[in-house]
Amino acid sequence: MSEETPLPLPAVEHRILRRDEVEAKTGFKRAHLYNLMRAGKFPKAIRLGIRAVGWDSLEVEQWIAERRKQRV
């Protein structure tokens, strides 16, 4: 019997993404991102300051990967 070895995952830099980066990665605009977050269908933003939020890059990449798996 041969065991399949899992393919290595591409290295993803773990950092905080600002909204413009998240919009570019997902193709969604601000209002849609916030609607998805409210519905529990997108990773929650992290409060960075009084008027600043960001998203965990690994959570966003994982969310994108899950959507890709659903297509297949």
mmCIF file as Biopython writes it, N, C-alpha, C and O atoms, coordinates in Angstrom:
data_model
#
loop_
_atom_site.group_PDB
_atom_site.id
_atom_site.type_symbol
_atom_site.label_atom_id
_atom_site.label_alt_id
_atom_site.label_comp_id
_atom_site.label_asym_id
_atom_site.label_entity_id
_atom_site.label_seq_id
_atom_site.pdbx_PDB_ins_code
_atom_site.Cartn_x
_atom_site.Cartn_y
_atom_site.Cartn_z
_atom_site.occupancy
_atom_site.B_iso_or_equiv
_atom_site.auth_seq_id
_atom_site.auth_asym_id
_atom_site.pdbx_PDB_model_num
ATOM 1   N N  . MET A ? 1  ? 0.828   -1.192 0.000  1.0 0.0 1  A 1 
ATOM 2   C CA . MET A ? 1  ? 0.000   0.000  0.000  1.0 0.0 1  A 1 
ATOM 3   C C  . MET A ? 1  ? 0.872   1.255  0.000  1.0 0.0 1  A 1 
ATOM 4   O O  . MET A ? 1  ? 1.852   1.341  0.740  1.0 0.0 1  A 1 
ATOM 5   N N  . SER A ? 2  ? 0.517   2.192  -0.810 1.0 0.0 2  A 1 
ATOM 6   C CA . SER A ? 2  ? 1.263   3.444  -0.803 1.0 0.0 2  A 1 
ATOM 7   C C  . SER A ? 2  ? 0.412   4.522  -0.133 1.0 0.0 2  A 1 
ATOM 8   O O  . SER A ? 2  ? -0.773  4.681  -0.423 1.0 0.0 2  A 1 
ATOM 9   N N  . GLU A ? 3  ? 1.040   5.230  0.744  1.0 0.0 3  A 1 
ATOM 10  C CA . GLU A ? 3  ? 0.344   6.323  1.433  1.0 0.0 3  A 1 
ATOM 11  C C  . GLU A ? 3  ? 0.586   7.611  0.674  1.0 0.0 3  A 1 
ATOM 12  O O  . GLU A ? 3  ? 1.709   7.911  0.269  1.0 0.0 3  A 1 
ATOM 13  N N  . GLU A ? 4  ? -0.480  8.365  0.487  1.0 0.0 4  A 1 
ATOM 14  C CA . GLU A ? 4  ? -0.334  9.653  -0.175 1.0 0.0 4  A 1 
ATOM 15  C C  . GLU A ? 4  ? 0.190   10.676 0.824  1.0 0.0 4  A 1 
ATOM 16  O O  . GLU A ? 4  ? -0.329  10.805 1.933  1.0 0.0 4  A 1 
ATOM 17  N N  . THR A ? 5  ? 1.217   11.395 0.418  1.0 0.0 5  A 1 
ATOM 18  C CA . THR A ? 5  ? 1.709   12.459 1.281  1.0 0.0 5  A 1 
ATOM 19  C C  . THR A ? 5  ? 1.016   13.742 0.886  1.0 0.0 5  A 1 
ATOM 20  O O  . THR A ? 5  ? 0.927   14.060 -0.300 1.0 0.0 5  A 1 
ATOM 21  N N  . PRO A ? 6  ? 0.522   14.486 1.865  1.0 0.0 6  A 1 
ATOM 22  C CA . PRO A ? 6  ? -0.171  15.734 1.529  1.0 0.0 6  A 1 
ATOM 23  C C  . PRO A ? 6  ? 0.790   16.736 0.906  1.0 0.0 6  A 1 
ATOM 24  O O  . PRO A ? 6  ? 1.962   16.807 1.276  1.0 0.0 6  A 1 
ATOM 25  N N  . LEU A ? 7  ? 0.283   17.498 -0.032 1.0 0.0 7  A 1 
ATOM 26  C CA . LEU A ? 7  ? 1.095   18.540 -0.653 1.0 0.0 7  A 1 
ATOM 27  C C  . LEU A ? 7  ? 1.340   19.646 0.353  1.0 0.0 7  A 1 
ATOM 28  O O  . LEU A ? 7  ? 0.440   19.993 1.117  1.0 0.0 7  A 1 
ATOM 29  N N  . PRO A ? 8  ? 2.535   20.205 0.369  1.0 0.0 8  A 1 
ATOM 30  C CA . PRO A ? 8  ? 2.798   21.306 1.295  1.0 0.0 8  A 1 
ATOM 31  C C  . PRO A ? 8  ? 1.961   22.526 0.935  1.0 0.0 8  A 1 
ATOM 32  O O  . PRO A ? 8  ? 1.786   22.853 -0.239 1.0 0.0 8  A 1 
ATOM 33  N N  . LEU A ? 9  ? 1.456   23.182 1.946  1.0 0.0 9  A 1 
ATOM 34  C CA . LEU A ? 9  ? 0.682   24.395 1.726  1.0 0.0 9  A 1 
ATOM 35  C C  . LEU A ? 9  ? 1.621   25.538 1.378  1.0 0.0 9  A 1 
ATOM 36  O O  . LEU A ? 9  ? 2.731   25.609 1.906  1.0 0.0 9  A 1 
ATOM 37  N N  . PRO A ? 10 ? 1.196   26.424 0.504  1.0 0.0 10 A 1 
ATOM 38  C CA . PRO A ? 10 ? 2.055   27.574 0.195  1.0 0.0 10 A 1 
ATOM 39  C C  . PRO A ? 10 ? 2.230   28.445 1.433  1.0 0.0 10 A 1 
ATOM 40  O O  . PRO A ? 10 ? 1.305   28.618 2.226  1.0 0.0 10 A 1 
ATOM 41  N N  . ALA A ? 11 ? 3.407   28.976 1.578  1.0 0.0 11 A 1 
ATOM 42  C CA . ALA A ? 11 ? 3.683   29.831 2.729  1.0 0.0 11 A 1 
ATOM 43  C C  . ALA A ? 11 ? 2.873   31.114 2.610  1.0 0.0 11 A 1 
ATOM 44  O O  . ALA A ? 11 ? 2.920   31.804 1.592  1.0 0.0 11 A 1 
ATOM 45  N N  . VAL A ? 12 ? 2.136   31.420 3.660  1.0 0.0 12 A 1 
ATOM 46  C CA . VAL A ? 12 ? 1.330   32.640 3.686  1.0 0.0 12 A 1 
ATOM 47  C C  . VAL A ? 12 ? 1.858   33.500 4.824  1.0 0.0 12 A 1 
ATOM 48  O O  . VAL A ? 12 ? 2.002   33.043 5.958  1.0 0.0 12 A 1 
ATOM 49  N N  . GLU A ? 13 ? 2.136   34.731 4.502  1.0 0.0 13 A 1 
ATOM 50  C CA . GLU A ? 13 ? 2.625   35.657 5.509  1.0 0.0 13 A 1 
ATOM 51  C C  . GLU A ? 13 ? 1.488   35.980 6.478  1.0 0.0 13 A 1 
ATOM 52  O O  . GLU A ? 13 ? 0.401   36.373 6.056  1.0 0.0 13 A 1 
ATOM 53  N N  . HIS A ? 14 ? 1.740   35.815 7.765  1.0 0.0 14 A 1 
ATOM 54  C CA . HIS A ? 14 ? 0.723   36.092 8.779  1.0 0.0 14 A 1 
ATOM 55  C C  . HIS A ? 14 ? 0.846   37.554 9.195  1.0 0.0 14 A 1 
ATOM 56  O O  . HIS A ? 14 ? 1.822   37.961 9.825  1.0 0.0 14 A 1 
ATOM 57  N N  . ARG A ? 15 ? -0.165  38.327 8.826  1.0 0.0 15 A 1 
ATOM 58  C CA . ARG A ? 15 ? -0.147  39.745 9.151  1.0 0.0 15 A 1 
ATOM 59  C C  . ARG A ? 15 ? -1.575  40.268 9.193  1.0 0.0 15 A 1 
ATOM 60  O O  . ARG A ? 15 ? -2.523  39.524 8.938  1.0 0.0 15 A 1 
ATOM 61  N N  . ILE A ? 16 ? -1.724  41.513 9.505  1.0 0.0 16 A 1 
ATOM 62  C CA . ILE A ? 16 ? -3.029  42.159 9.532  1.0 0.0 16 A 1 
ATOM 63  C C  . ILE A ? 16 ? -3.265  42.834 8.183  1.0 0.0 16 A 1 
ATOM 64  O O  . ILE A ? 16 ? -2.443  43.624 7.717  1.0 0.0 16 A 1 
ATOM 65  N N  . LEU A ? 17 ? -4.395  42.511 7.566  1.0 0.0 17 A 1 
ATOM 66  C CA . LEU A ? 17 ? -4.764  43.124 6.285  1.0 0.0 17 A 1 
ATOM 67  C C  . LEU A ? 17 ? -5.709  44.286 6.539  1.0 0.0 17 A 1 
ATOM 68  O O  . LEU A ? 17 ? -6.631  44.176 7.347  1.0 0.0 17 A 1 
ATOM 69  N N  . ARG A ? 18 ? -5.488  45.374 5.868  1.0 0.0 18 A 1 
ATOM 70  C CA . ARG A ? 18 ? -6.413  46.504 5.940  1.0 0.0 18 A 1 
ATOM 71  C C  . ARG A ? 18 ? -7.534  46.276 4.934  1.0 0.0 18 A 1 
ATOM 72  O O  . ARG A ? 18 ? -7.444  45.389 4.085  1.0 0.0 18 A 1 
ATOM 73  N N  . ARG A ? 19 ? -8.587  47.078 5.031  1.0 0.0 19 A 1 
ATOM 74  C CA . ARG A ? 19 ? -9.786  46.849 4.227  1.0 0.0 19 A 1 
ATOM 75  C C  . ARG A ? 19 ? -9.519  46.852 2.723  1.0 0.0 19 A 1 
ATOM 76  O O  . ARG A ? 19 ? -10.075 46.026 2.000  1.0 0.0 19 A 1 
ATOM 77  N N  . ASP A ? 20 ? -8.683  47.760 2.245  1.0 0.0 20 A 1 
ATOM 78  C CA . ASP A ? 20 ? -8.429  47.797 0.803  1.0 0.0 20 A 1 
ATOM 79  C C  . ASP A ? 20 ? -7.784  46.507 0.303  1.0 0.0 20 A 1 
ATOM 80  O O  . ASP A ? 20 ? -8.058  46.064 -0.812 1.0 0.0 20 A 1 
ATOM 81  N N  . GLU A ? 21 ? -6.926  45.905 1.129  1.0 0.0 21 A 1 
ATOM 82  C CA . GLU A ? 21 ? -6.303  44.634 0.758  1.0 0.0 21 A 1 
ATOM 83  C C  . GLU A ? 21 ? -7.331  43.503 0.749  1.0 0.0 21 A 1 
ATOM 84  O O  . GLU A ? 21 ? -7.312  42.651 -0.139 1.0 0.0 21 A 1 
ATOM 85  N N  . VAL A ? 22 ? -8.225  43.497 1.735  1.0 0.0 22 A 1 
ATOM 86  C CA . VAL A ? 22 ? -9.262  42.469 1.803  1.0 0.0 22 A 1 
ATOM 87  C C  . VAL A ? 22 ? -10.203 42.613 0.612  1.0 0.0 22 A 1 
ATOM 88  O O  . VAL A ? 22 ? -10.606 41.615 0.014  1.0 0.0 22 A 1 
ATOM 89  N N  . GLU A ? 23 ? -10.554 43.845 0.266  1.0 0.0 23 A 1 
ATOM 90  C CA . GLU A ? 23 ? -11.406 44.082 -0.901 1.0 0.0 23 A 1 
ATOM 91  C C  . GLU A ? 23 ? -10.723 43.563 -2.172 1.0 0.0 23 A 1 
ATOM 92  O O  . GLU A ? 23 ? -11.375 42.955 -3.021 1.0 0.0 23 A 1 
ATOM 93  N N  . ALA A ? 24 ? -9.427  43.800 -2.303 1.0 0.0 24 A 1 
ATOM 94  C CA . ALA A ? 24 ? -8.695  43.346 -3.485 1.0 0.0 24 A 1 
ATOM 95  C C  . ALA A ? 24 ? -8.631  41.816 -3.543 1.0 0.0 24 A 1 
ATOM 96  O O  . ALA A ? 24 ? -8.760  41.233 -4.620 1.0 0.0 24 A 1 
ATOM 97  N N  . LYS A ? 25 ? -8.435  41.169 -2.404 1.0 0.0 25 A 1 
ATOM 98  C CA . LYS A ? 25 ? -8.342  39.708 -2.372 1.0 0.0 25 A 1 
ATOM 99  C C  . LYS A ? 25 ? -9.674  39.035 -2.637 1.0 0.0 25 A 1 
ATOM 100 O O  . LYS A ? 25 ? -9.719  38.000 -3.302 1.0 0.0 25 A 1 
ATOM 101 N N  . THR A ? 26 ? -10.759 39.602 -2.130 1.0 0.0 26 A 1 
ATOM 102 C CA . THR A ? 26 ? -12.065 38.959 -2.230 1.0 0.0 26 A 1 
ATOM 103 C C  . THR A ? 26 ? -12.894 39.452 -3.409 1.0 0.0 26 A 1 
ATOM 104 O O  . THR A ? 26 ? -13.756 38.728 -3.907 1.0 0.0 26 A 1 
ATOM 105 N N  . GLY A ? 27 ? -12.644 40.665 -3.853 1.0 0.0 27 A 1 
ATOM 106 C CA . GLY A ? 27 ? -13.466 41.269 -4.894 1.0 0.0 27 A 1 
ATOM 107 C C  . GLY A ? 27 ? -14.739 41.883 -4.347 1.0 0.0 27 A 1 
ATOM 108 O O  . GLY A ? 27 ? -15.585 42.345 -5.112 1.0 0.0 27 A 1 
ATOM 109 N N  . PHE A ? 28 ? -14.885 41.893 -3.007 1.0 0.0 28 A 1 
ATOM 110 C CA . PHE A ? 28 ? -16.071 42.459 -2.366 1.0 0.0 28 A 1 
ATOM 111 C C  . PHE A ? 28 ? -15.787 43.869 -1.883 1.0 0.0 28 A 1 
ATOM 112 O O  . PHE A ? 28 ? -14.654 44.198 -1.530 1.0 0.0 28 A 1 
ATOM 113 N N  . LYS A ? 29 ? -16.806 44.688 -1.868 1.0 0.0 29 A 1 
ATOM 114 C CA . LYS A ? 29 ? -16.701 46.045 -1.335 1.0 0.0 29 A 1 
ATOM 115 C C  . LYS A ? 29 ? -17.050 46.046 0.151  1.0 0.0 29 A 1 
ATOM 116 O O  . LYS A ? 29 ? -17.526 45.049 0.696  1.0 0.0 29 A 1 
ATOM 117 N N  . ARG A ? 30 ? -16.804 47.178 0.788  1.0 0.0 30 A 1 
ATOM 118 C CA . ARG A ? 30 ? -16.965 47.343 2.231  1.0 0.0 30 A 1 
ATOM 119 C C  . ARG A ? 30 ? -18.321 46.858 2.745  1.0 0.0 30 A 1 
ATOM 120 O O  . ARG A ? 30 ? -18.380 46.053 3.675  1.0 0.0 30 A 1 
ATOM 121 N N  . ALA A ? 31 ? -19.393 47.339 2.153  1.0 0.0 31 A 1 
ATOM 122 C CA . ALA A ? 31 ? -20.728 47.000 2.651  1.0 0.0 31 A 1 
ATOM 123 C C  . ALA A ? 31 ? -20.973 45.493 2.619  1.0 0.0 31 A 1 
ATOM 124 O O  . ALA A ? 31 ? -21.544 44.934 3.555  1.0 0.0 31 A 1 
ATOM 125 N N  . HIS A ? 32 ? -20.541 44.836 1.541  1.0 0.0 32 A 1 
ATOM 126 C CA . HIS A ? 32 ? -20.757 43.394 1.445  1.0 0.0 32 A 1 
ATOM 127 C C  . HIS A ? 32 ? -19.919 42.641 2.471  1.0 0.0 32 A 1 
ATOM 128 O O  . HIS A ? 32 ? -20.394 41.678 3.074  1.0 0.0 32 A 1 
ATOM 129 N N  . LEU A ? 33 ? -18.674 43.073 2.673  1.0 0.0 33 A 1 
ATOM 130 C CA . LEU A ? 33 ? -17.828 42.438 3.690  1.0 0.0 33 A 1 
ATOM 131 C C  . LEU A ? 33 ? -18.477 42.528 5.071  1.0 0.0 33 A 1 
ATOM 132 O O  . LEU A ? 33 ? -18.514 41.543 5.809  1.0 0.0 33 A 1 
ATOM 133 N N  . TYR A ? 34 ? -18.981 43.698 5.413  1.0 0.0 34 A 1 
ATOM 134 C CA . TYR A ? 34 ? -19.603 43.879 6.724  1.0 0.0 34 A 1 
ATOM 135 C C  . TYR A ? 34 ? -20.906 43.088 6.839  1.0 0.0 34 A 1 
ATOM 136 O O  . TYR A ? 34 ? -21.223 42.585 7.917  1.0 0.0 34 A 1 
ATOM 137 N N  . ASN A ? 35 ? -21.664 42.968 5.749  1.0 0.0 35 A 1 
ATOM 138 C CA . ASN A ? 35 ? -22.866 42.135 5.780  1.0 0.0 35 A 1 
ATOM 139 C C  . ASN A ? 35 ? -22.505 40.665 5.998  1.0 0.0 35 A 1 
ATOM 140 O O  . ASN A ? 35 ? -23.167 39.969 6.768  1.0 0.0 35 A 1 
ATOM 141 N N  . LEU A ? 36 ? -21.456 40.195 5.321  1.0 0.0 36 A 1 
ATOM 142 C CA . LEU A ? 36 ? -21.000 38.817 5.518  1.0 0.0 36 A 1 
ATOM 143 C C  . LEU A ? 36 ? -20.524 38.590 6.955  1.0 0.0 36 A 1 
ATOM 144 O O  . LEU A ? 36 ? -20.834 37.558 7.551  1.0 0.0 36 A 1 
ATOM 145 N N  . MET A ? 37 ? -19.782 39.536 7.509  1.0 0.0 37 A 1 
ATOM 146 C CA . MET A ? 37 ? -19.317 39.412 8.899  1.0 0.0 37 A 1 
ATOM 147 C C  . MET A ? 37 ? -20.504 39.334 9.851  1.0 0.0 37 A 1 
ATOM 148 O O  . MET A ? 37 ? -20.532 38.498 10.754 1.0 0.0 37 A 1 
ATOM 149 N N  . ARG A ? 38 ? -21.479 40.209 9.644  1.0 0.0 38 A 1 
ATOM 150 C CA . ARG A ? 38 ? -22.669 40.239 10.501 1.0 0.0 38 A 1 
ATOM 151 C C  . ARG A ? 38 ? -23.419 38.904 10.452 1.0 0.0 38 A 1 
ATOM 152 O O  . ARG A ? 38 ? -23.987 38.465 11.452 1.0 0.0 38 A 1 
ATOM 153 N N  . ALA A ? 39 ? -23.414 38.264 9.277  1.0 0.0 39 A 1 
ATOM 154 C CA . ALA A ? 39 ? -24.094 36.983 9.100  1.0 0.0 39 A 1 
ATOM 155 C C  . ALA A ? 39 ? -23.232 35.798 9.541  1.0 0.0 39 A 1 
ATOM 156 O O  . ALA A ? 39 ? -23.676 34.652 9.482  1.0 0.0 39 A 1 
ATOM 157 N N  . GLY A ? 40 ? -21.988 36.077 9.988  1.0 0.0 40 A 1 
ATOM 158 C CA . GLY A ? 40 ? -21.093 35.007 10.416 1.0 0.0 40 A 1 
ATOM 159 C C  . GLY A ? 40 ? -20.488 34.232 9.260  1.0 0.0 40 A 1 
ATOM 160 O O  . GLY A ? 40 ? -20.062 33.090 9.435  1.0 0.0 40 A 1 
ATOM 161 N N  . LYS A ? 41 ? -20.445 34.838 8.077  1.0 0.0 41 A 1 
ATOM 162 C CA . LYS A ? 41 ? -19.953 34.155 6.878  1.0 0.0 41 A 1 
ATOM 163 C C  . LYS A ? 41 ? -18.601 34.673 6.403  1.0 0.0 41 A 1 
ATOM 164 O O  . LYS A ? 41 ? -18.131 34.287 5.332  1.0 0.0 41 A 1 
ATOM 165 N N  . PHE A ? 42 ? -17.980 35.532 7.180  1.0 0.0 42 A 1 
ATOM 166 C CA . PHE A ? 42 ? -16.662 36.063 6.847  1.0 0.0 42 A 1 
ATOM 167 C C  . PHE A ? 42 ? -15.947 36.348 8.160  1.0 0.0 42 A 1 
ATOM 168 O O  . PHE A ? 42 ? -16.594 36.711 9.143  1.0 0.0 42 A 1 
ATOM 169 N N  . PRO A ? 43 ? -14.616 36.189 8.199  1.0 0.0 43 A 1 
ATOM 170 C CA . PRO A ? 43 ? -13.883 36.443 9.446  1.0 0.0 43 A 1 
ATOM 171 C C  . PRO A ? 43 ? -14.147 37.849 9.996  1.0 0.0 43 A 1 
ATOM 172 O O  . PRO A ? 43 ? -14.248 38.819 9.244  1.0 0.0 43 A 1 
ATOM 173 N N  . LYS A ? 44 ? -14.252 37.930 11.300 1.0 0.0 44 A 1 
ATOM 174 C CA . LYS A ? 44 ? -14.490 39.208 11.971 1.0 0.0 44 A 1 
ATOM 175 C C  . LYS A ? 44 ? -13.239 40.086 11.886 1.0 0.0 44 A 1 
ATOM 176 O O  . LYS A ? 44 ? -12.110 39.597 11.917 1.0 0.0 44 A 1 
ATOM 177 N N  . ALA A ? 45 ? -13.473 41.378 11.778 1.0 0.0 45 A 1 
ATOM 178 C CA . ALA A ? 45 ? -12.383 42.346 11.775 1.0 0.0 45 A 1 
ATOM 179 C C  . ALA A ? 45 ? -11.821 42.486 13.188 1.0 0.0 45 A 1 
ATOM 180 O O  . ALA A ? 45 ? -12.512 42.240 14.177 1.0 0.0 45 A 1 
ATOM 181 N N  . ILE A ? 46 ? -10.573 42.881 13.258 1.0 0.0 46 A 1 
ATOM 182 C CA . ILE A ? 46 ? -9.881  43.124 14.528 1.0 0.0 46 A 1 
ATOM 183 C C  . ILE A ? 46 ? -9.777  44.630 14.712 1.0 0.0 46 A 1 
ATOM 184 O O  . ILE A ? 46 ? -9.298  45.330 13.820 1.0 0.0 46 A 1 
ATOM 185 N N  . ARG A ? 47 ? -10.210 45.127 15.836 1.0 0.0 47 A 1 
ATOM 186 C CA . ARG A ? 47 ? -10.122 46.562 16.123 1.0 0.0 47 A 1 
ATOM 187 C C  . ARG A ? 47 ? -8.661  46.908 16.354 1.0 0.0 47 A 1 
ATOM 188 O O  . ARG A ? 47 ? -8.008  46.320 17.217 1.0 0.0 47 A 1 
ATOM 189 N N  . LEU A ? 48 ? -8.143  47.868 15.581 1.0 0.0 48 A 1 
ATOM 190 C CA . LEU A ? 48 ? -6.754  48.299 15.697 1.0 0.0 48 A 1 
ATOM 191 C C  . LEU A ? 48 ? -6.633  49.649 16.397 1.0 0.0 48 A 1 
ATOM 192 O O  . LEU A ? 48 ? -5.587  49.973 16.961 1.0 0.0 48 A 1 
ATOM 193 N N  . GLY A ? 49 ? -7.683  50.416 16.357 1.0 0.0 49 A 1 
ATOM 194 C CA . GLY A ? 49 ? -7.695  51.737 16.961 1.0 0.0 49 A 1 
ATOM 195 C C  . GLY A ? 49 ? -9.113  52.256 16.969 1.0 0.0 49 A 1 
ATOM 196 O O  . GLY A ? 49 ? -10.054 51.503 16.720 1.0 0.0 49 A 1 
ATOM 197 N N  . ILE A ? 50 ? -9.274  53.518 17.249 1.0 0.0 50 A 1 
ATOM 198 C CA . ILE A ? 50 ? -10.608 54.097 17.324 1.0 0.0 50 A 1 
ATOM 199 C C  . ILE A ? 50 ? -11.336 53.972 15.984 1.0 0.0 50 A 1 
ATOM 200 O O  . ILE A ? 50 ? -12.513 53.614 15.947 1.0 0.0 50 A 1 
ATOM 201 N N  . ARG A ? 51 ? -10.644 54.263 14.895 1.0 0.0 51 A 1 
ATOM 202 C CA . ARG A ? 51 ? -11.278 54.237 13.576 1.0 0.0 51 A 1 
ATOM 203 C C  . ARG A ? 51 ? -10.624 53.248 12.618 1.0 0.0 51 A 1 
ATOM 204 O O  . ARG A ? 51 ? -10.868 53.301 11.413 1.0 0.0 51 A 1 
ATOM 205 N N  . ALA A ? 52 ? -9.808  52.358 13.134 1.0 0.0 52 A 1 
ATOM 206 C CA . ALA A ? 52 ? -9.071  51.441 12.263 1.0 0.0 52 A 1 
ATOM 207 C C  . ALA A ? 52 ? -9.376  49.983 12.611 1.0 0.0 52 A 1 
ATOM 208 O O  . ALA A ? 52 ? -9.398  49.596 13.779 1.0 0.0 52 A 1 
ATOM 209 N N  . VAL A ? 53 ? -9.610  49.185 11.568 1.0 0.0 53 A 1 
ATOM 210 C CA . VAL A ? 53 ? -9.790  47.747 11.738 1.0 0.0 53 A 1 
ATOM 211 C C  . VAL A ? 53 ? -8.922  47.027 10.718 1.0 0.0 53 A 1 
ATOM 212 O O  . VAL A ? 53 ? -8.472  47.617 9.736  1.0 0.0 53 A 1 
ATOM 213 N N  . GLY A ? 54 ? -8.697  45.760 10.964 1.0 0.0 54 A 1 
ATOM 214 C CA . GLY A ? 54 ? -7.948  44.928 10.042 1.0 0.0 54 A 1 
ATOM 215 C C  . GLY A ? 54 ? -8.407  43.491 10.184 1.0 0.0 54 A 1 
ATOM 216 O O  . GLY A ? 54 ? -9.165  43.159 11.096 1.0 0.0 54 A 1 
ATOM 217 N N  . TRP A ? 55 ? -7.949  42.641 9.283  1.0 0.0 55 A 1 
ATOM 218 C CA . TRP A ? 55 ? -8.315  41.237 9.299  1.0 0.0 55 A 1 
ATOM 219 C C  . TRP A ? 55 ? -7.059  40.392 9.363  1.0 0.0 55 A 1 
ATOM 220 O O  . TRP A ? 55 ? -6.026  40.756 8.802  1.0 0.0 55 A 1 
ATOM 221 N N  . ASP A ? 56 ? -7.149  39.259 10.051 1.0 0.0 56 A 1 
ATOM 222 C CA . ASP A ? 56 ? -6.046  38.311 10.132 1.0 0.0 56 A 1 
ATOM 223 C C  . ASP A ? 56 ? -5.856  37.694 8.745  1.0 0.0 56 A 1 
ATOM 224 O O  . ASP A ? 56 ? -6.791  37.112 8.195  1.0 0.0 56 A 1 
ATOM 225 N N  . SER A ? 57 ? -4.666  37.815 8.182  1.0 0.0 57 A 1 
ATOM 226 C CA . SER A ? 57 ? -4.426  37.342 6.814  1.0 0.0 57 A 1 
ATOM 227 C C  . SER A ? 57 ? -4.662  35.841 6.679  1.0 0.0 57 A 1 
ATOM 228 O O  . SER A ? 57 ? -5.158  35.389 5.647  1.0 0.0 57 A 1 
ATOM 229 N N  . LEU A ? 58 ? -4.315  35.059 7.705  1.0 0.0 58 A 1 
ATOM 230 C CA . LEU A ? 58 ? -4.521  33.614 7.621  1.0 0.0 58 A 1 
ATOM 231 C C  . LEU A ? 58 ? -6.001  33.261 7.607  1.0 0.0 58 A 1 
ATOM 232 O O  . LEU A ? 58 ? -6.410  32.344 6.895  1.0 0.0 58 A 1 
ATOM 233 N N  . GLU A ? 59 ? -6.811  33.977 8.384  1.0 0.0 59 A 1 
ATOM 234 C CA . GLU A ? 59 ? -8.254  33.730 8.389  1.0 0.0 59 A 1 
ATOM 235 C C  . GLU A ? 59 ? -8.854  34.052 7.026  1.0 0.0 59 A 1 
ATOM 236 O O  . GLU A ? 59 ? -9.706  33.314 6.533  1.0 0.0 59 A 1 
ATOM 237 N N  . VAL A ? 60 ? -8.415  35.146 6.418  1.0 0.0 60 A 1 
ATOM 238 C CA . VAL A ? 60 ? -8.947  35.527 5.110  1.0 0.0 60 A 1 
ATOM 239 C C  . VAL A ? 60 ? -8.510  34.512 4.057  1.0 0.0 60 A 1 
ATOM 240 O O  . VAL A ? 60 ? -9.323  34.109 3.226  1.0 0.0 60 A 1 
ATOM 241 N N  . GLU A ? 61 ? -7.250  34.090 4.072  1.0 0.0 61 A 1 
ATOM 242 C CA . GLU A ? 61 ? -6.758  33.100 3.112  1.0 0.0 61 A 1 
ATOM 243 C C  . GLU A ? 61 ? -7.491  31.773 3.283  1.0 0.0 61 A 1 
ATOM 244 O O  . GLU A ? 61 ? -7.814  31.114 2.295  1.0 0.0 61 A 1 
ATOM 245 N N  . GLN A ? 62 ? -7.757  31.374 4.530  1.0 0.0 62 A 1 
ATOM 246 C CA . GLN A ? 62 ? -8.494  30.140 4.791  1.0 0.0 62 A 1 
ATOM 247 C C  . GLN A ? 62 ? -9.923  30.255 4.252  1.0 0.0 62 A 1 
ATOM 248 O O  . GLN A ? 62 ? -10.444 29.305 3.666  1.0 0.0 62 A 1 
ATOM 249 N N  . TRP A ? 63 ? -10.549 31.400 4.448  1.0 0.0 63 A 1 
ATOM 250 C CA . TRP A ? 63 ? -11.908 31.632 3.952  1.0 0.0 63 A 1 
ATOM 251 C C  . TRP A ? 63 ? -11.930 31.508 2.423  1.0 0.0 63 A 1 
ATOM 252 O O  . TRP A ? 63 ? -12.838 30.890 1.866  1.0 0.0 63 A 1 
ATOM 253 N N  . ILE A ? 64 ? -10.940 32.089 1.748  1.0 0.0 64 A 1 
ATOM 254 C CA . ILE A ? 64 ? -10.851 32.012 0.294  1.0 0.0 64 A 1 
ATOM 255 C C  . ILE A ? 64 ? -10.646 30.560 -0.142 1.0 0.0 64 A 1 
ATOM 256 O O  . ILE A ? 64 ? -11.288 30.104 -1.088 1.0 0.0 64 A 1 
ATOM 257 N N  . ALA A ? 65 ? -9.754  29.827 0.541  1.0 0.0 65 A 1 
ATOM 258 C CA . ALA A ? 65 ? -9.492  28.426 0.206  1.0 0.0 65 A 1 
ATOM 259 C C  . ALA A ? 65 ? -10.753 27.571 0.356  1.0 0.0 65 A 1 
ATOM 260 O O  . ALA A ? 65 ? -11.001 26.685 -0.462 1.0 0.0 65 A 1 
ATOM 261 N N  . GLU A ? 66 ? -11.545 27.832 1.390  1.0 0.0 66 A 1 
ATOM 262 C CA . GLU A ? 66 ? -12.795 27.092 1.583  1.0 0.0 66 A 1 
ATOM 263 C C  . GLU A ? 66 ? -13.765 27.350 0.439  1.0 0.0 66 A 1 
ATOM 264 O O  . GLU A ? 66 ? -14.448 26.431 -0.011 1.0 0.0 66 A 1 
ATOM 265 N N  . ARG A ? 67 ? -13.832 28.586 -0.033 1.0 0.0 67 A 1 
ATOM 266 C CA . ARG A ? 67 ? -14.712 28.901 -1.163 1.0 0.0 67 A 1 
ATOM 267 C C  . ARG A ? 67 ? -14.253 28.162 -2.417 1.0 0.0 67 A 1 
ATOM 268 O O  . ARG A ? 67 ? -15.076 27.679 -3.195 1.0 0.0 67 A 1 
ATOM 269 N N  . ARG A ? 68 ? -12.929 28.077 -2.612 1.0 0.0 68 A 1 
ATOM 270 C CA . ARG A ? 68 ? -12.401 27.367 -3.784 1.0 0.0 68 A 1 
ATOM 271 C C  . ARG A ? 68 ? -12.765 25.890 -3.726 1.0 0.0 68 A 1 
ATOM 272 O O  . ARG A ? 68 ? -13.119 25.301 -4.748 1.0 0.0 68 A 1 
ATOM 273 N N  . LYS A ? 69 ? -12.683 25.278 -2.532 1.0 0.0 69 A 1 
ATOM 274 C CA . LYS A ? 69 ? -13.037 23.855 -2.387 1.0 0.0 69 A 1 
ATOM 275 C C  . LYS A ? 69 ? -14.500 23.619 -2.722 1.0 0.0 69 A 1 
ATOM 276 O O  . LYS A ? 69 ? -14.841 22.575 -3.278 1.0 0.0 69 A 1 
ATOM 277 N N  . GLN A ? 70 ? -15.367 24.560 -2.397 1.0 0.0 70 A 1 
ATOM 278 C CA . GLN A ? 70 ? -16.790 24.398 -2.657 1.0 0.0 70 A 1 
ATOM 279 C C  . GLN A ? 70 ? -17.098 24.418 -4.152 1.0 0.0 70 A 1 
ATOM 280 O O  . GLN A ? 70 ? -18.102 23.852 -4.585 1.0 0.0 70 A 1 
ATOM 281 N N  . ARG A ? 71 ? -16.249 25.061 -4.937 1.0 0.0 71 A 1 
ATOM 282 C CA . ARG A ? 71 ? -16.455 25.120 -6.391 1.0 0.0 71 A 1 
ATOM 283 C C  . ARG A ? 71 ? -16.255 23.776 -7.053 1.0 0.0 71 A 1 
ATOM 284 O O  . ARG A ? 71 ? -16.919 23.471 -8.044 1.0 0.0 71 A 1 
ATOM 285 N N  . VAL A ? 72 ? -15.355 22.968 -6.526 1.0 0.0 72 A 1 
ATOM 286 C CA . VAL A ? 72 ? -14.974 21.705 -7.168 1.0 0.0 72 A 1 
ATOM 287 C C  . VAL A ? 72 ? -15.983 20.627 -6.940 1.0 0.0 72 A 1 
ATOM 288 O O  . VAL A ? 72 ? -15.806 19.506 -7.416 1.0 0.0 72 A 1 
#
